[in-house]
Amino acid sequence: MTDRRYSTAAAAALLALTLAATGCSSKAGTGSAGKEDSQGVRTGDGITDKVIPLGVLTDLTGVYASLGKSVTQSQQLWAKQLNAAGGICGRKVELTVRDHGYNPQKAVSAYTELEGEVAGYVQFIGSPFVAAVKQRVETQDKGLILPQAWSASLLGSPYVRVVGATYDIETINAIDFLLTHKLIAKGDRIGHVYFEGDYGENALQGSKYAAEQAGLTVVEQKIKPTDNDMSGQVTALKKAGVKAIMVSAGPRQAASLVGVAAAGRFDVPIIGNNSAFAPQLLATPAGPALQKNYYVAASTLPIGSPAAGPAALAKAYKAAYPKDSLDNGVAAGYTAGKIFEEALKRACADKNLTREGMAKAVRSMNAFDNGFGMTHDFTDPKAPSTRQSVIMRPDAKTPGGLKVVQEATASKPAEGFKFGE
């Protein structure tokens, strides 16, 4: 759901400068054994007898302001519901929100500011920013982070845990959907329009793997997040004779791609990663074409699904925020909240509310299901929590703008994919 305007290397370099400038060591999380409360529960950074503070590092003013708002408000709703039910270990969960505007300097500064004051992070938008702090988290801070980012570069840490399929796996499932439904066939050429950086290039790894498995040829079109007109890409892919297009970019790029293709009578299916759609697009001139030829892959049922989990959340969210529209950020944010809640409950039962206790609790979760279409397994830090994807189509009549066309499925190529190879 996040684009990758800044490279991981650039963010990491900026992180080093920012941390040095802010003198963060005095506020660093300890990840230590902590102290015991009157009930014999060990507690760590920021936790008091009454409060478990969690950080929310989001984008409320940048390129993903709409998404960041939905994710954050759904997590505030989650915390309110949890606290009304009694909280965790006799404590209320308190969210501290920082808006980084999808700016690398603001992102790492916000992380530095909160470090040592919060027990972990229920949200951190921006794969490059999370990747930039990953080494420090592993060696020093050890706070649990559930990022709103799905790059495979984030795998391997016991503290940074990817919720859902990574972009490579998601792309493999997307292409398998096209094959299974005979929208493409062995020997076909498929296009892939993707952002430069770890989001798009991680997705490209998936399309290349899927193509190799199925006897397809990938025609690449790399773009920048500032490229909003896809006319050149559509022309090139039409000339190359592709039979379908994968798009690993933002909503604007996806809408342009679909709209330009339709205007040029280039009638091929187009399928995007979870970050390549926003329901607001359905009110634009590209709306009809999106509903005809576009698909979206994601790791959660859409908020407009009639299933019990999404339906209950949609009702509660609309009651809490009646003026705001629904989108899949609501489902994604709430899912992360429920996962953090389960980790806290398990850590409390173990009488270990330290950062290490939370990380250990997450690793014990092998079949977590909060009613959003799939289970999540966090026992292996080197793997995402699932290899399944839900395939959806835009639908203006459905709240949130997406309807399910294929329930959560892990394709055989996705099951066989090995990370880092």
Secondary structure as a PSIPRED ss2 file (coil, helix, strand):
# PSIPRED VFORMAT (PSIPRED V4.0)

   1 M C   1.000  0.000  0.000
   2 T C   1.000  0.000  0.000
   3 D C   1.000  0.000  0.000
   4 R C   1.000  0.000  0.000
   5 R C   1.000  0.000  0.000
   6 Y C   1.000  0.000  0.000
   7 S C   1.000  0.000  0.000
   8 T H   0.000  1.000  0.000
   9 A H   0.000  1.000  0.000
  10 A H   0.000  1.000  0.000
  11 A H   0.000  1.000  0.000
  12 A H   0.000  1.000  0.000
  13 A H   0.000  1.000  0.000
  14 L H   0.000  1.000  0.000
  15 L H   0.000  1.000  0.000
  16 A H   0.000  1.000  0.000
  17 L H   0.000  1.000  0.000
  18 T H   0.000  1.000  0.000
  19 L H   0.000  1.000  0.000
  20 A H   0.000  1.000  0.000
  21 A H   0.000  1.000  0.000
  22 T H   0.000  1.000  0.000
  23 G C   1.000  0.000  0.000
  24 C H   0.000  1.000  0.000
  25 S H   0.000  1.000  0.000
  26 S H   0.000  1.000  0.000
  27 K H   0.000  1.000  0.000
  28 A C   1.000  0.000  0.000
  29 G C   1.000  0.000  0.000
  30 T C   1.000  0.000  0.000
  31 G C   1.000  0.000  0.000
  32 S C   1.000  0.000  0.000
  33 A C   1.000  0.000  0.000
  34 G C   1.000  0.000  0.000
  35 K E   0.000  0.000  1.000
  36 E E   0.000  0.000  1.000
  37 D C   1.000  0.000  0.000
  38 S C   1.000  0.000  0.000
  39 Q C   1.000  0.000  0.000
  40 G C   1.000  0.000  0.000
  41 V C   1.000  0.000  0.000
  42 R E   0.000  0.000  1.000
  43 T E   0.000  0.000  1.000
  44 G C   1.000  0.000  0.000
  45 D C   1.000  0.000  0.000
  46 G C   1.000  0.000  0.000
  47 I C   1.000  0.000  0.000
  48 T C   1.000  0.000  0.000
  49 D C   1.000  0.000  0.000
  50 K C   1.000  0.000  0.000
  51 V E   0.000  0.000  1.000
  52 I E   0.000  0.000  1.000
  53 P E   0.000  0.000  1.000
  54 L E   0.000  0.000  1.000
  55 G E   0.000  0.000  1.000
  56 V E   0.000  0.000  1.000
  57 L E   0.000  0.000  1.000
  58 T E   0.000  0.000  1.000
  59 D C   1.000  0.000  0.000
  60 L C   1.000  0.000  0.000
  61 T C   1.000  0.000  0.000
  62 G C   1.000  0.000  0.000
  63 V C   1.000  0.000  0.000
  64 Y C   1.000  0.000  0.000
  65 A H   0.000  1.000  0.000
  66 S H   0.000  1.000  0.000
  67 L H   0.000  1.000  0.000
  68 G H   0.000  1.000  0.000
  69 K H   0.000  1.000  0.000
  70 S H   0.000  1.000  0.000
  71 V H   0.000  1.000  0.000
  72 T H   0.000  1.000  0.000
  73 Q H   0.000  1.000  0.000
  74 S H   0.000  1.000  0.000
  75 Q H   0.000  1.000  0.000
  76 Q H   0.000  1.000  0.000
  77 L H   0.000  1.000  0.000
  78 W H   0.000  1.000  0.000
  79 A H   0.000  1.000  0.000
  80 K H   0.000  1.000  0.000
  81 Q H   0.000  1.000  0.000
  82 L H   0.000  1.000  0.000
  83 N H   0.000  1.000  0.000
  84 A H   0.000  1.000  0.000
  85 A C   1.000  0.000  0.000
  86 G C   1.000  0.000  0.000
  87 G C   1.000  0.000  0.000
  88 I E   0.000  0.000  1.000
  89 C C   1.000  0.000  0.000
  90 G C   1.000  0.000  0.000
  91 R E   0.000  0.000  1.000
  92 K E   0.000  0.000  1.000
  93 V E   0.000  0.000  1.000
  94 E E   0.000  0.000  1.000
  95 L E   0.000  0.000  1.000
  96 T E   0.000  0.000  1.000
  97 V E   0.000  0.000  1.000
  98 R E   0.000  0.000  1.000
  99 D E   0.000  0.000  1.000
 100 H C   1.000  0.000  0.000
 101 G C   1.000  0.000  0.000
 102 Y C   1.000  0.000  0.000
 103 N C   1.000  0.000  0.000
 104 P H   0.000  1.000  0.000
 105 Q H   0.000  1.000  0.000
 106 K H   0.000  1.000  0.000
 107 A H   0.000  1.000  0.000
 108 V H   0.000  1.000  0.000
 109 S H   0.000  1.000  0.000
 110 A H   0.000  1.000  0.000
 111 Y H   0.000  1.000  0.000
 112 T H   0.000  1.000  0.000
 113 E H   0.000  1.000  0.000
 114 L H   0.000  1.000  0.000
 115 E C   1.000  0.000  0.000
 116 G C   1.000  0.000  0.000
 117 E C   1.000  0.000  0.000
 118 V C   1.000  0.000  0.000
 119 A C   1.000  0.000  0.000
 120 G E   0.000  0.000  1.000
 121 Y E   0.000  0.000  1.000
 122 V E   0.000  0.000  1.000
 123 Q E   0.000  0.000  1.000
 124 F E   0.000  0.000  1.000
 125 I E   0.000  0.000  1.000
 126 G C   1.000  0.000  0.000
 127 S H   0.000  1.000  0.000
 128 P H   0.000  1.000  0.000
 129 F H   0.000  1.000  0.000
 130 V H   0.000  1.000  0.000
 131 A H   0.000  1.000  0.000
 132 A H   0.000  1.000  0.000
 133 V H   0.000  1.000  0.000
 134 K H   0.000  1.000  0.000
 135 Q H   0.000  1.000  0.000
 136 R H   0.000  1.000  0.000
 137 V H   0.000  1.000  0.000
 138 E H   0.000  1.000  0.000
 139 T H   0.000  1.000  0.000
 140 Q H   0.000  1.000  0.000
 141 D H   0.000  1.000  0.000
 142 K C   1.000  0.000  0.000
 143 G C   1.000  0.000  0.000
 144 L E   0.000  0.000  1.000
 145 I E   0.000  0.000  1.000
 146 L C   1.000  0.000  0.000
 147 P C   1.000  0.000  0.000
 148 Q E   0.000  0.000  1.000
 149 A C   1.000  0.000  0.000
 150 W C   1.000  0.000  0.000
 151 S C   1.000  0.000  0.000
 152 A H   0.000  1.000  0.000
 153 S H   0.000  1.000  0.000
 154 L H   0.000  1.000  0.000
 155 L C   1.000  0.000  0.000
 156 G C   1.000  0.000  0.000
 157 S C   1.000  0.000  0.000
 158 P C   1.000  0.000  0.000
 159 Y C   1.000  0.000  0.000
 160 V E   0.000  0.000  1.000
 161 R C   1.000  0.000  0.000
 162 V C   1.000  0.000  0.000
 163 V C   1.000  0.000  0.000
 164 G C   1.000  0.000  0.000
 165 A C   1.000  0.000  0.000
 166 T C   1.000  0.000  0.000
 167 Y H   0.000  1.000  0.000
 168 D H   0.000  1.000  0.000
 169 I H   0.000  1.000  0.000
 170 E H   0.000  1.000  0.000
 171 T H   0.000  1.000  0.000
 172 I H   0.000  1.000  0.000
 173 N H   0.000  1.000  0.000
 174 A H   0.000  1.000  0.000
 175 I H   0.000  1.000  0.000
 176 D H   0.000  1.000  0.000
 177 F H   0.000  1.000  0.000
 178 L H   0.000  1.000  0.000
 179 L H   0.000  1.000  0.000
 180 T H   0.000  1.000  0.000
 181 H C   1.000  0.000  0.000
 182 K C   1.000  0.000  0.000
 183 L C   1.000  0.000  0.000
 184 I C   1.000  0.000  0.000
 185 A C   1.000  0.000  0.000
 186 K C   1.000  0.000  0.000
 187 G C   1.000  0.000  0.000
 188 D C   1.000  0.000  0.000
 189 R E   0.000  0.000  1.000
 190 I E   0.000  0.000  1.000
 191 G E   0.000  0.000  1.000
 192 H E   0.000  0.000  1.000
 193 V E   0.000  0.000  1.000
 194 Y E   0.000  0.000  1.000
 195 F E   0.000  0.000  1.000
 196 E C   1.000  0.000  0.000
 197 G C   1.000  0.000  0.000
 198 D H   0.000  1.000  0.000
 199 Y H   0.000  1.000  0.000
 200 G H   0.000  1.000  0.000
 201 E H   0.000  1.000  0.000
 202 N H   0.000  1.000  0.000
 203 A H   0.000  1.000  0.000
 204 L H   0.000  1.000  0.000
 205 Q H   0.000  1.000  0.000
 206 G H   0.000  1.000  0.000
 207 S H   0.000  1.000  0.000
 208 K H   0.000  1.000  0.000
 209 Y H   0.000  1.000  0.000
 210 A H   0.000  1.000  0.000
 211 A H   0.000  1.000  0.000
 212 E H   0.000  1.000  0.000
 213 Q H   0.000  1.000  0.000
 214 A H   0.000  1.000  0.000
 215 G C   1.000  0.000  0.000
 216 L C   1.000  0.000  0.000
 217 T E   0.000  0.000  1.000
 218 V E   0.000  0.000  1.000
 219 V E   0.000  0.000  1.000
 220 E E   0.000  0.000  1.000
 221 Q E   0.000  0.000  1.000
 222 K E   0.000  0.000  1.000
 223 I E   0.000  0.000  1.000
 224 K C   1.000  0.000  0.000
 225 P C   1.000  0.000  0.000
 226 T C   1.000  0.000  0.000
 227 D C   1.000  0.000  0.000
 228 N C   1.000  0.000  0.000
 229 D C   1.000  0.000  0.000
 230 M C   1.000  0.000  0.000
 231 S H   0.000  1.000  0.000
 232 G H   0.000  1.000  0.000
 233 Q H   0.000  1.000  0.000
 234 V H   0.000  1.000  0.000
 235 T H   0.000  1.000  0.000
 236 A H   0.000  1.000  0.000
 237 L H   0.000  1.000  0.000
 238 K H   0.000  1.000  0.000
 239 K H   0.000  1.000  0.000
 240 A H   0.000  1.000  0.000
 241 G C   1.000  0.000  0.000
 242 V C   1.000  0.000  0.000
 243 K C   1.000  0.000  0.000
 244 A E   0.000  0.000  1.000
 245 I E   0.000  0.000  1.000
 246 M E   0.000  0.000  1.000
 247 V E   0.000  0.000  1.000
 248 S E   0.000  0.000  1.000
 249 A C   1.000  0.000  0.000
 250 G C   1.000  0.000  0.000
 251 P H   0.000  1.000  0.000
 252 R H   0.000  1.000  0.000
 253 Q H   0.000  1.000  0.000
 254 A H   0.000  1.000  0.000
 255 A H   0.000  1.000  0.000
 256 S H   0.000  1.000  0.000
 257 L H   0.000  1.000  0.000
 258 V H   0.000  1.000  0.000
 259 G H   0.000  1.000  0.000
 260 V H   0.000  1.000  0.000
 261 A H   0.000  1.000  0.000
 262 A H   0.000  1.000  0.000
 263 A H   0.000  1.000  0.000
 264 G C   1.000  0.000  0.000
 265 R C   1.000  0.000  0.000
 266 F C   1.000  0.000  0.000
 267 D C   1.000  0.000  0.000
 268 V C   1.000  0.000  0.000
 269 P C   1.000  0.000  0.000
 270 I E   0.000  0.000  1.000
 271 I E   0.000  0.000  1.000
 272 G E   0.000  0.000  1.000
 273 N C   1.000  0.000  0.000
 274 N C   1.000  0.000  0.000
 275 S C   1.000  0.000  0.000
 276 A C   1.000  0.000  0.000
 277 F C   1.000  0.000  0.000
 278 A C   1.000  0.000  0.000
 279 P H   0.000  1.000  0.000
 280 Q H   0.000  1.000  0.000
 281 L H   0.000  1.000  0.000
 282 L H   0.000  1.000  0.000
 283 A H   0.000  1.000  0.000
 284 T C   1.000  0.000  0.000
 285 P C   1.000  0.000  0.000
 286 A C   1.000  0.000  0.000
 287 G H   0.000  1.000  0.000
 288 P H   0.000  1.000  0.000
 289 A H   0.000  1.000  0.000
 290 L H   0.000  1.000  0.000
 291 Q H   0.000  1.000  0.000
 292 K H   0.000  1.000  0.000
 293 N H   0.000  1.000  0.000
 294 Y E   0.000  0.000  1.000
 295 Y E   0.000  0.000  1.000
 296 V E   0.000  0.000  1.000
 297 A E   0.000  0.000  1.000
 298 A E   0.000  0.000  1.000
 299 S C   1.000  0.000  0.000
 300 T C   1.000  0.000  0.000
 301 L C   1.000  0.000  0.000
 302 P C   1.000  0.000  0.000
 303 I C   1.000  0.000  0.000
 304 G C   1.000  0.000  0.000
 305 S C   1.000  0.000  0.000
 306 P C   1.000  0.000  0.000
 307 A C   1.000  0.000  0.000
 308 A H   0.000  1.000  0.000
 309 G H   0.000  1.000  0.000
 310 P H   0.000  1.000  0.000
 311 A H   0.000  1.000  0.000
 312 A H   0.000  1.000  0.000
 313 L H   0.000  1.000  0.000
 314 A H   0.000  1.000  0.000
 315 K H   0.000  1.000  0.000
 316 A H   0.000  1.000  0.000
 317 Y H   0.000  1.000  0.000
 318 K H   0.000  1.000  0.000
 319 A H   0.000  1.000  0.000
 320 A H   0.000  1.000  0.000
 321 Y C   1.000  0.000  0.000
 322 P C   1.000  0.000  0.000
 323 K C   1.000  0.000  0.000
 324 D C   1.000  0.000  0.000
 325 S C   1.000  0.000  0.000
 326 L C   1.000  0.000  0.000
 327 D C   1.000  0.000  0.000
 328 N H   0.000  1.000  0.000
 329 G H   0.000  1.000  0.000
 330 V H   0.000  1.000  0.000
 331 A H   0.000  1.000  0.000
 332 A H   0.000  1.000  0.000
 333 G H   0.000  1.000  0.000
 334 Y H   0.000  1.000  0.000
 335 T H   0.000  1.000  0.000
 336 A H   0.000  1.000  0.000
 337 G H   0.000  1.000  0.000
 338 K H   0.000  1.000  0.000
 339 I H   0.000  1.000  0.000
 340 F H   0.000  1.000  0.000
 341 E H   0.000  1.000  0.000
 342 E H   0.000  1.000  0.000
 343 A H   0.000  1.000  0.000
 344 L H   0.000  1.000  0.000
 345 K H   0.000  1.000  0.000
 346 R H   0.000  1.000  0.000
 347 A H   0.000  1.000  0.000
 348 C H   0.000  1.000  0.000
 349 A H   0.000  1.000  0.000
 350 D C   1.000  0.000  0.000
 351 K C   1.000  0.000  0.000
 352 N E   0.000  0.000  1.000
 353 L E   0.000  0.000  1.000
 354 T C   1.000  0.000  0.000
 355 R H   0.000  1.000  0.000
 356 E H   0.000  1.000  0.000
 357 G H   0.000  1.000  0.000
 358 M H   0.000  1.000  0.000
 359 A H   0.000  1.000  0.000
 360 K H   0.000  1.000  0.000
 361 A H   0.000  1.000  0.000
 362 V H   0.000  1.000  0.000
 363 R H   0.000  1.000  0.000
 364 S C   1.000  0.000  0.000
 365 M C   1.000  0.000  0.000
 366 N C   1.000  0.000  0.000
 367 A C   1.000  0.000  0.000
 368 F E   0.000  0.000  1.000
 369 D C   1.000  0.000  0.000
 370 N C   1.000  0.000  0.000
 371 G C   1.000  0.000  0.000
 372 F C   1.000  0.000  0.000
 373 G C   1.000  0.000  0.000
 374 M C   1.000  0.000  0.000
 375 T C   1.000  0.000  0.000
 376 H E   0.000  0.000  1.000
 377 D C   1.000  0.000  0.000
 378 F C   1.000  0.000  0.000
 379 T C   1.000  0.000  0.000
 380 D C   1.000  0.000  0.000
 381 P C   1.000  0.000  0.000
 382 K C   1.000  0.000  0.000
 383 A C   1.000  0.000  0.000
 384 P C   1.000  0.000  0.000
 385 S C   1.000  0.000  0.000
 386 T C   1.000  0.000  0.000
 387 R C   1.000  0.000  0.000
 388 Q C   1.000  0.000  0.000
 389 S E   0.000  0.000  1.000
 390 V E   0.000  0.000  1.000
 391 I E   0.000  0.000  1.000
 392 M E   0.000  0.000  1.000
 393 R E   0.000  0.000  1.000
 394 P E   0.000  0.000  1.000
 395 D C   1.000  0.000  0.000
 396 A C   1.000  0.000  0.000
 397 K C   1.000  0.000  0.000
 398 T C   1.000  0.000  0.000
 399 P C   1.000  0.000  0.000
 400 G C   1.000  0.000  0.000
 401 G C   1.000  0.000  0.000
 402 L E   0.000  0.000  1.000
 403 K E   0.000  0.000  1.000
 404 V E   0.000  0.000  1.000
 405 V E   0.000  0.000  1.000
 406 Q E   0.000  0.000  1.000
 407 E E   0.000  0.000  1.000
 408 A E   0.000  0.000  1.000
 409 T E   0.000  0.000  1.000
 410 A C   1.000  0.000  0.000
 411 S C   1.000  0.000  0.000
 412 K H   0.000  1.000  0.000
 413 P H   0.000  1.000  0.000
 414 A H   0.000  1.000  0.000
 415 E H   0.000  1.000  0.000
 416 G H   0.000  1.000  0.000
 417 F C   1.000  0.000  0.000
 418 K C   1.000  0.000  0.000
 419 F C   1.000  0.000  0.000
 420 G C   1.000  0.000  0.000
 421 E C   1.000  0.000  0.000
